[in-house]
Amino acid sequence: MAGSWGCPHELNDICTKIDNLPCNPGMKGCVLAGRYVFASEDKNKRLREKQARKAADGNAPPETGSQR
């Protein structure tokens, strides 16, 4: 376990939820996938797809920031 968070499915760097594979936060099937932004952009693919679907449905929150 790295950092200050802990996954209830991780045991000795093994994911007990996903066929006892090595723990890789954000991998397909992970409880964190699509919910959080990771430093590694390749792990954010599911989150970006989820955001794109919401935007296409018109359910996306308004973007913040200055517009000119």
Residue, then its C-alpha position, 0 to 999 in steps of 0.5 A: m500500500a502506498g501513500s495514505w489511502g488503503c483499498p479494502h481489496e488489496l492484500n500484500d499488493i494483490c487485488t482480492k477483488i480482481d482474480n488476485l492480480p497485482c494491485n494496479p489502482g484504476m485498472k478495469g474492475c477496480v473500485l477506483a476506476g472512473r471515479y478518481v483522477f490519477a497522475s498517470e493519464d493512461k489510468n484516466k481513460r475510463l474517467r474521461e469516457k464517463q465524462a464524455r458520455k455525460a457531456a453527450d447526454g447533456n448531463a455534464p456540469p457547467e465548466t468553470g473558469s473565465q470565458r471571453 
